[in-house]
Each structure stands twice: as structure tokens, then as C-alpha cells.
Amino acid sequence: MRGHYVGDPEQYRSREQRRTARSLDPVARLVDAADFDVEGCKTGIEAELDEAYDAARAAPWPDPAEVERYVLKGDQPDRKLPVAVPTTAREGSFVQAVHEALAEAMRADPSVIVLGEDIAGGAGLGAPLEGAMGGTFGVTKGLIEEFGSERVRDTPISEAGFVGAAVGAAMAGLRPVVDIMWASFVPYCFDQIFNQAAKMRYMFGGQATVPVVLRMAVGAGLRAGGQHSDTLQQIFTSIPGLKVLAPATPATAKGLLLRAVSDDDPVVFLEHMSLYRTRGPLPEGHYELPIGRAAIERRGDDVSLIAAGAGVLLAIQAAERLATEHQLSAEIVDLRTLSPLDMDTVGASARRTGRAVVIDESPPRCSVASELAAAISEVAFDQLRAPVARVTAANSPVPFSPPLEDAYLPSVDRVVNAVLRMSHR
């Protein structure tokens, strides 16, 4: 067996150690023990490689204008699906919405599987232990009873292992939905997301698809400490090849997750922990909401409040205070998708109201708020009556101390004050 690359001189091992290691190479030993034409197989592989090499040498250089081609299979906003949520009198929780989306996706398509730590709990032990947990927040509870342990896979505590397995399964034809628990755990599997899932389609010239969904809980305010409270959305949105969704309500969570599962690109699905027990309208049955399209949550004339996920609920509270206490009419843009951004909707709102406040529960440096502020300035500069304001988290890790954590987060007061400062210009 060689060192970590072909040219490694292996000076850290003696010649005898290198010879012994090569004799124990499991691939070589398998070839020696195999009952098939190894040499014929080698000849065929070498011929295939030579043919591919010759074809590549003979092909023209790519067109520089196509440098962004193949980053995503669906790189344009989905305009075939309606932005509006189906009307319903039925109510349900955010947790229920995510559960229903997973169950309906699995019923509709046998290639959909779910995997992660304790998504069933006690897998293989039988009742009452098997299926007792259903994920950290109970989202996947009941799935193993309906779909079995082949499609609902409890995994070891190895994010790198099970996310890597999901990426491979996606390339092989399945549609895995991975529960990473908390976004703060993503560093353990960042290579599998950044170097594999996000790049495969581009590196293979559009010949590969990676239809994997990475679900994770995000957000502070629940006294969960710095290692269980990050959003990391500023990291995910900076990676070409990923789509990033952040629903704010049960209805949008269900519709966006169903769409994410059917999408052929890797999707990061951010579920803010403060939303799990919230309730709201929840349509029955299968419906999908478009990726890459924002929605106007509330109409207004004086300022645009732009947010996603839990930030939308913050924007609603701020809009109500602005209306009742200051007679200001705020329009709320629910982004839904953080990458790709729907700058058509955002820009149109900012141009019409002339003022924009971006709410983002991430530290301010190189954040989604920074990107939106820059993009709004590019598309609406002449119509803006004040600079774009950002209301973000503090530039620190998430504190555990309650008063510090409260100070870390965006707040209604900060949003209202940002609007009032603009209104005096």
C-alpha cells in the first residue's frame, strides 16, 4: 500500500515495512483470491481509460462564458409552482409539517430514504425500544413502523460516515434525507458536503446528480449553548452547488421539504428550533412550494423587512409595533430560499418602499444580510431613501448566559429602531 499520494517517498517507513504493507493490501489480496479474469478486466479498464483520455484531448476547450454551467441542475427559480400556500382551515405544528412531508415523500417514491442518529432509536431491538425516539425533536417518530429499517436507518455517531454514505446513495439513484441533528455538528462532515455533494455535478460536467437533503436544527434563544445553537447559513450560502432553504411556518416547511426531496440538487434544509412547537395553517396532502422564490408575507408601503425562518416571525412582531405605535406600514418579504436568492421579489419590494431592513440571525461579517444589503443597493440604489440596514446576531459565538444570549440575538426593538432611524432621513 502506498502513502497518502502517488509520489510519497514514504521516508517514514523502512523498505521492509513498505514491502510488508503491500503484501497485506486488501485489494491486492482480493484480486489474488478472486475467481475471475483479472487480467482481462484490467485490459478492459485500461482501454476505457485510454478512450476517455483520447476523447478529452481531442475535444475543444470549454467556452469561458459557461464557467458557471453545471453548478446546479435547476439553477433558475422554479416558476411552474405557485408561491402561495394552498388554503386550509386545518392547523398543525412545525414538527408535524416536517413529519408529514417526509412520510408523504416516502409513500410517493420508494427511492426516498431517511437516515441519521436516533431517527428511529433502538433500531433492530424490536418493540417497545425500536422507534422509541424518532429523532431529537420527534420529527421522524413512526416512520420506521411504516417504512421499515431498510428505509429508516439509525446510524452510528459519525456524521462524516453517514453523510458520505448519503451522498454516495444519492449518486447511485436513491433520494436520501439526512438528519444531522444540529447545524453545529456540520464541521464533522464538512468535506462530504463541501468537496463531494456540492461539487460532483460540476466536476463531472453535468453527468452526475446528487439529490440529497440535509436537515438540521439551527438557531439560538433556547439556552442550548454554543455547540447547539449555530445557524451556519452564511457558510452554506457561500458554497456553489448547494441550495439552502429556511422555512418560517408549518405550511412552508411542508411544501418546501417536499420540493427539496424531489429536487435533483443537494439541499440544506434549516429548521429553527424556536419554530418546532409553533402552530399555523397546515394543508393536507402533497403540495410543493418553489425553490428560489420569495413570498410577500405582509403588504406595506414605508419599509421592506426582509427575513427567513424565525426572522419572519420577528419581522411580523416589528411590523405590528410600527403600525400601532408609529403609523408606519412595513412590507415583509419571506425569503424562504437563502440560496439562490430571489432578488426579483426583494428588489421590487425595496424599490417600491424605498427602505429595506434585513434581519439575519448570523454574525454580521460575510453574512446573508451583507449579501442582501449589497444586492439591494445594486438593484434599487436610485429608489432607496436610506442605506440598507442590517439587524444581525452579535459578532460572537452564541453565549450560554441568558442575558448575553438575549443580547446576541436580533430583537423586535432593534428592528423597530432601525426603521425609525431610516424614517427620519
C-alpha positions as CSV (number, residue, x, y, z in Angstrom):
1,M,0.0,0.0,0.0
2,R,1.3,3.4,-0.9
3,G,1.5,6.5,1.2
4,H,-1.2,9.3,1.0
5,Y,-0.3,10.2,-2.6
6,V,1.4,8.5,-5.6
7,G,4.7,10.4,-5.2
8,D,5.0,10.0,-1.5
9,P,8.6,8.8,-0.8
10,E,7.5,7.1,2.3
11,Q,10.6,8.0,4.2
12,Y,8.8,7.3,7.5
13,R,8.8,3.6,6.8
14,S,11.6,1.2,6.1
15,R,11.8,-0.8,2.8
16,E,10.8,-3.9,4.7
17,Q,7.8,-2.2,6.3
18,R,6.7,-1.0,2.9
19,R,7.0,-4.5,1.4
20,T,5.0,-6.0,4.3
21,A,2.3,-3.3,3.9
22,R,1.9,-4.1,0.2
23,S,1.6,-7.8,0.9
24,L,-1.3,-7.0,3.2
25,D,-3.1,-4.7,0.7
26,P,-6.8,-5.9,0.9
27,V,-7.5,-5.0,-2.7
28,A,-4.5,-7.0,-4.0
29,R,-5.4,-9.9,-1.7
30,L,-9.0,-9.9,-3.1
31,V,-7.7,-9.9,-6.6
32,D,-5.4,-12.9,-5.8
33,A,-8.4,-14.8,-4.3
34,A,-10.9,-13.8,-7.0
35,D,-12.3,-16.4,-9.3
36,F,-12.5,-14.3,-12.5
37,D,-10.4,-13.0,-15.3
38,V,-8.4,-10.3,-13.5
39,E,-6.1,-9.5,-16.4
40,G,-8.9,-9.3,-18.9
41,C,-10.7,-6.9,-16.5
42,K,-7.5,-4.8,-16.2
43,T,-7.2,-4.7,-20.0
44,G,-10.8,-3.5,-20.4
45,I,-10.5,-0.8,-17.8
46,E,-7.2,0.5,-19.3
47,A,-8.8,0.6,-22.8
48,E,-11.8,2.5,-21.4
49,L,-9.5,5.0,-19.7
50,D,-7.4,5.4,-22.9
51,E,-10.5,6.0,-24.9
52,A,-11.7,8.7,-22.5
53,Y,-8.3,10.3,-22.4
54,D,-8.0,10.5,-26.2
55,A,-11.6,11.9,-26.4
56,A,-10.7,14.6,-23.8
57,R,-7.5,15.5,-25.6
58,A,-9.4,15.8,-28.9
59,A,-12.2,17.9,-27.5
60,P,-12.2,21.7,-27.8
61,W,-11.6,23.8,-24.7
62,P,-14.8,24.8,-22.9
63,D,-16.4,28.2,-23.6
64,P,-15.3,30.6,-20.8
65,A,-18.8,32.1,-20.9
66,E,-20.0,28.7,-19.5
67,V,-17.9,28.8,-16.3
68,E,-21.0,28.6,-14.1
69,R,-22.7,25.8,-16.2
70,Y,-23.4,22.6,-14.3
71,V,-23.2,24.1,-10.8
72,L,-26.8,23.2,-10.3
73,K,-29.2,21.2,-12.4
74,G,-32.0,23.6,-11.6
75,D,-30.2,26.9,-11.4
76,Q,-33.2,29.1,-12.3
77,P,-36.1,30.0,-10.0
78,D,-38.9,27.4,-10.2
79,R,-41.7,29.4,-11.8
80,K,-44.0,26.5,-12.6
81,L,-45.1,26.1,-9.0
82,P,-47.3,28.7,-7.2
83,V,-45.7,30.7,-4.4
84,A,-49.0,30.8,-2.4
85,V,-49.6,28.1,0.1
86,P,-52.9,26.1,-0.5
87,T,-55.7,27.5,1.6
88,T,-56.8,25.3,4.5
89,A,-58.7,25.5,7.8
90,R,-56.5,22.8,9.3
91,E,-53.8,23.7,11.8
92,G,-50.7,21.8,12.8
93,S,-47.2,22.3,14.3
94,F,-43.9,22.8,12.5
95,V,-42.8,19.3,13.7
96,Q,-45.9,17.8,12.3
97,A,-45.4,19.5,9.0
98,V,-41.8,18.2,8.6
99,H,-43.0,14.7,9.6
100,E,-45.9,14.7,7.1
101,A,-43.6,15.9,4.3
102,L,-41.2,13.0,5.0
103,A,-43.9,10.4,5.2
104,E,-45.7,11.6,2.0
105,A,-42.4,11.7,0.1
106,M,-41.6,8.2,1.2
107,R,-45.1,6.9,0.2
108,A,-44.8,8.5,-3.2
109,D,-41.3,7.4,-4.0
110,P,-39.6,4.2,-2.8
111,S,-36.2,5.7,-3.5
112,V,-36.6,8.1,-0.7
113,I,-34.8,7.0,2.5
114,V,-34.1,8.8,5.8
115,L,-31.0,8.3,7.9
116,G,-29.3,9.8,10.9
117,E,-28.5,9.3,14.6
118,D,-31.5,8.1,16.6
119,I,-34.1,8.9,13.9
120,A,-35.8,5.7,15.0
121,G,-34.0,4.8,18.2
122,G,-33.2,1.2,19.2
123,A,-33.3,0.0,15.6
124,G,-33.2,-3.8,15.5
125,L,-34.2,-4.2,19.1
126,G,-37.9,-4.7,18.5
127,A,-40.8,-3.1,20.3
128,P,-41.0,-1.2,22.6
129,L,-37.4,0.0,22.1
130,E,-37.3,0.2,18.4
131,G,-38.7,3.6,17.2
132,A,-39.0,5.0,20.7
133,M,-37.1,8.2,19.9
134,G,-37.9,9.4,16.4
135,G,-35.1,11.9,16.3
136,T,-34.1,14.6,18.8
137,F,-37.4,16.5,18.3
138,G,-39.7,13.6,17.4
139,V,-39.9,14.6,13.7
140,T,-39.2,11.0,12.4
141,K,-41.2,9.1,15.1
142,G,-43.4,6.5,13.5
143,L,-41.6,6.3,10.2
144,I,-39.7,3.0,10.9
145,E,-43.0,1.3,11.8
146,E,-44.5,2.3,8.4
147,F,-41.4,2.0,6.1
148,G,-39.1,-0.4,7.9
149,S,-35.5,-0.4,8.9
150,E,-34.3,-0.6,5.2
151,R,-35.5,2.9,4.5
152,V,-35.3,4.4,8.0
153,R,-31.7,3.9,9.0
154,D,-30.3,4.6,12.5
155,T,-26.7,5.4,12.1
156,P,-23.6,5.4,14.3
157,I,-22.4,8.7,15.8
158,S,-20.3,9.5,12.8
159,E,-21.5,12.5,10.7
160,A,-18.7,12.0,8.2
161,G,-19.7,8.4,7.7
162,F,-23.5,8.7,7.3
163,V,-23.4,11.9,5.3
164,G,-20.8,10.4,3.0
165,A,-23.0,7.3,2.6
166,A,-26.0,9.5,1.8
167,V,-24.0,11.4,-0.9
168,G,-23.0,8.1,-2.4
169,A,-26.5,6.7,-2.2
170,A,-27.8,9.8,-4.0
171,M,-25.4,9.4,-6.8
172,A,-26.4,5.8,-7.1
173,G,-30.1,6.6,-7.6
174,L,-31.6,7.0,-4.1
175,R,-33.0,10.2,-2.6
176,P,-31.7,10.3,1.0
177,V,-32.9,12.7,3.6
178,V,-30.2,13.1,6.3
179,D,-30.9,14.3,9.9
180,I,-27.7,15.9,11.1
181,M,-29.4,16.9,14.3
182,W,-27.7,20.4,14.9
183,A,-26.0,22.6,12.3
184,S,-23.2,22.9,14.9
185,F,-22.3,19.3,14.1
186,V,-21.7,20.0,10.4
187,P,-18.0,20.6,10.8
188,Y,-17.7,16.8,11.3
189,C,-19.0,16.2,7.8
190,F,-18.0,19.4,6.0
191,D,-15.8,17.6,3.5
192,Q,-18.6,15.4,2.4
193,I,-20.9,18.4,1.9
194,F,-18.3,20.9,0.5
195,N,-16.0,18.7,-1.6
196,Q,-18.4,16.0,-2.6
197,A,-22.1,16.8,-2.6
198,A,-21.7,20.4,-3.8
199,K,-19.1,19.7,-6.5
200,M,-19.9,16.4,-8.0
201,R,-22.3,17.7,-10.7
202,Y,-19.9,20.4,-11.7
203,M,-16.8,18.2,-11.8
204,F,-18.5,15.6,-14.0
205,G,-19.8,18.2,-16.5
206,G,-23.5,17.7,-15.5
207,Q,-23.4,13.9,-15.8
208,A,-23.9,13.4,-12.1
209,T,-26.8,14.3,-9.8
210,V,-26.8,14.4,-6.0
211,P,-30.4,14.5,-4.8
212,V,-29.7,14.6,-1.1
213,V,-31.4,16.7,1.6
214,L,-29.5,17.7,4.7
215,R,-31.9,18.5,7.5
216,M,-30.6,20.3,10.6
217,A,-31.8,22.2,13.6
218,V,-30.5,25.8,13.9
219,G,-30.8,28.9,16.0
220,A,-30.2,30.4,19.4
221,G,-32.5,31.5,22.1
222,L,-33.2,28.1,23.7
223,R,-30.3,28.2,26.2
224,A,-28.7,25.3,24.4
225,G,-25.1,26.6,24.5
226,G,-22.6,27.5,21.8
227,Q,-22.3,24.0,20.4
228,H,-26.0,23.5,19.7
229,S,-27.2,27.0,18.6
230,D,-25.5,28.0,15.4
231,T,-27.2,28.7,12.1
232,L,-24.2,28.5,9.8
233,Q,-26.4,29.8,6.9
234,Q,-23.7,32.2,5.9
235,I,-21.4,29.2,5.3
236,F,-23.9,27.1,3.3
237,T,-24.9,30.0,1.1
238,S,-21.3,30.7,0.2
239,I,-20.9,27.3,-1.4
240,P,-21.7,27.0,-5.1
241,G,-23.7,23.8,-5.7
242,L,-25.9,23.9,-2.6
243,K,-29.5,25.1,-2.3
244,V,-30.4,26.4,1.1
245,L,-33.9,26.7,2.5
246,A,-35.2,28.3,5.7
247,P,-39.0,27.9,6.2
248,A,-40.9,30.1,8.7
249,T,-44.2,28.4,9.1
250,P,-45.6,24.8,9.2
251,A,-47.2,25.2,5.7
252,T,-44.0,26.5,4.1
253,A,-41.9,23.8,5.9
254,K,-44.0,21.0,4.4
255,G,-44.2,22.4,0.9
256,L,-40.5,23.3,0.7
257,L,-39.4,20.0,2.1
258,L,-41.5,18.0,-0.3
259,R,-40.0,20.1,-3.1
260,A,-36.5,19.6,-1.7
261,V,-36.8,15.8,-1.7
262,S,-37.9,15.8,-5.4
263,D,-35.1,18.2,-6.4
264,D,-32.0,16.8,-8.2
265,D,-29.6,19.1,-6.4
266,P,-28.2,18.9,-2.8
267,V,-30.4,20.9,-0.5
268,V,-29.6,22.2,3.0
269,F,-32.9,22.4,5.0
270,L,-32.6,24.7,8.0
271,E,-35.2,24.2,10.8
272,H,-35.1,26.9,13.5
273,M,-35.5,25.2,16.9
274,S,-37.8,28.0,18.2
275,L,-40.3,27.1,15.4
276,Y,-40.7,23.4,16.2
277,R,-43.6,23.9,18.6
278,T,-45.2,26.8,16.7
279,R,-48.6,26.2,15.0
280,G,-50.3,27.5,12.0
281,P,-52.3,26.5,8.9
282,L,-51.1,23.2,7.5
283,P,-52.7,21.9,4.3
284,E,-53.3,18.2,4.0
285,G,-51.9,16.1,1.1
286,H,-49.0,16.6,-1.2
287,Y,-48.1,20.1,-2.3
288,E,-44.7,21.6,-3.2
289,L,-43.5,25.2,-3.0
290,P,-40.9,26.5,-5.4
291,I,-37.2,26.8,-4.5
292,G,-35.7,30.2,-5.3
293,R,-38.9,32.1,-4.9
294,A,-39.7,34.5,-2.0
295,A,-43.2,35.4,-0.8
296,I,-44.7,38.7,0.4
297,E,-45.9,37.8,3.9
298,R,-47.5,41.2,4.5
299,R,-48.0,44.2,2.3
300,G,-46.7,47.7,3.3
301,D,-45.6,51.0,1.8
302,D,-42.9,52.6,4.1
303,V,-40.2,49.9,4.6
304,S,-39.4,46.4,3.5
305,L,-38.5,43.9,6.3
306,I,-36.6,41.0,4.7
307,A,-36.1,37.8,6.6
308,A,-36.2,34.0,6.6
309,G,-37.0,31.3,9.1
310,A,-37.6,32.6,12.6
311,G,-36.7,36.1,11.4
312,V,-40.0,36.3,9.7
313,L,-41.9,36.0,13.0
314,L,-39.7,38.7,14.4
315,A,-40.5,40.9,11.4
316,I,-44.2,40.3,11.9
317,Q,-44.0,41.5,15.5
318,A,-41.9,44.5,14.5
319,A,-44.4,45.4,11.7
320,E,-47.3,45.3,14.2
321,R,-45.5,47.7,16.5
322,L,-44.5,50.0,13.7
323,A,-48.1,50.2,12.6
324,T,-49.7,50.7,16.1
325,E,-47.1,52.9,17.7
326,H,-45.6,54.8,14.8
327,Q,-48.2,54.6,12.0
328,L,-45.6,53.1,9.6
329,S,-46.6,50.4,7.1
330,A,-44.0,47.6,6.8
331,E,-43.9,45.1,4.0
332,I,-42.5,41.7,4.9
333,V,-40.6,39.6,2.4
334,D,-40.3,35.9,3.5
335,L,-37.2,34.7,1.6
336,R,-37.9,31.0,2.1
337,T,-34.8,30.3,0.0
338,L,-31.4,31.7,1.1
339,S,-29.6,30.3,-2.0
340,P,-30.4,31.0,-4.7
341,L,-31.9,34.4,-3.6
342,D,-35.0,35.7,-5.2
343,M,-33.7,39.2,-5.9
344,D,-36.6,39.9,-8.3
345,T,-39.0,39.9,-5.4
346,V,-36.6,41.5,-2.9
347,G,-35.6,44.2,-5.3
348,A,-39.1,45.1,-6.4
349,S,-40.2,45.5,-2.7
350,A,-37.2,47.7,-1.9
351,R,-37.7,49.9,-4.9
352,R,-41.3,50.4,-4.1
353,T,-41.0,51.2,-0.4
354,G,-37.6,53.0,-0.7
355,R,-36.3,51.5,2.6
356,A,-35.0,48.0,3.5
357,V,-34.1,46.3,6.7
358,V,-32.6,42.8,6.6
359,I,-33.0,40.5,9.6
360,D,-30.4,37.7,9.9
361,E,-29.6,35.5,12.9
362,S,-26.0,35.2,12.0
363,P,-22.9,37.2,12.9
364,P,-22.6,40.2,10.7
365,R,-19.4,39.5,8.8
366,C,-19.8,38.0,5.4
367,S,-23.4,37.1,6.3
368,V,-26.6,36.6,4.3
369,A,-27.6,40.1,5.5
370,S,-24.4,41.5,4.0
371,E,-25.1,39.8,0.6
372,L,-28.7,41.1,0.6
373,A,-27.6,44.6,1.5
374,A,-25.1,44.7,-1.3
375,A,-27.5,43.2,-3.8
376,I,-30.4,45.5,-2.9
377,S,-28.0,48.5,-3.3
378,E,-27.1,47.2,-6.8
379,V,-30.7,46.8,-8.0
380,A,-32.5,49.6,-6.1
381,F,-29.9,52.3,-5.5
382,D,-31.8,55.1,-7.2
383,Q,-35.0,54.4,-5.4
384,L,-33.6,54.0,-1.9
385,R,-34.2,56.8,0.5
386,A,-31.8,55.5,3.1
387,P,-28.9,53.0,3.3
388,V,-30.0,49.3,3.7
389,A,-30.0,48.4,7.4
390,R,-28.9,45.1,8.8
391,V,-30.2,43.6,12.1
392,T,-28.0,40.6,12.8
393,A,-26.7,38.5,15.7
394,A,-23.6,39.7,17.6
395,N,-20.2,39.1,16.2
396,S,-19.5,36.3,18.8
397,P,-20.2,32.7,19.4
398,V,-23.7,32.0,20.8
399,P,-23.4,32.7,24.6
400,F,-24.8,30.3,27.2
401,S,-25.6,33.0,29.8
402,P,-29.3,34.0,29.3
403,P,-28.8,37.8,29.3
404,L,-25.8,37.5,26.9
405,E,-27.8,35.2,24.6
406,D,-30.7,37.6,24.6
407,A,-28.2,40.4,23.7
408,Y,-26.7,38.2,21.0
409,L,-30.0,37.8,19.1
410,P,-31.8,40.2,16.7
411,S,-34.8,41.7,18.5
412,V,-38.0,43.5,17.8
413,D,-36.7,46.6,19.4
414,R,-33.6,46.6,17.2
415,V,-35.7,46.2,14.1
416,V,-38.1,49.0,15.1
417,N,-35.2,51.3,15.9
418,A,-33.5,50.6,12.6
419,V,-36.8,51.6,10.8
420,L,-37.2,54.7,12.9
421,R,-33.7,55.9,12.1
422,M,-34.5,55.5,8.4
423,S,-37.8,57.3,8.6
424,H,-36.1,60.4,9.9
425,R,-33.9,60.8,6.8
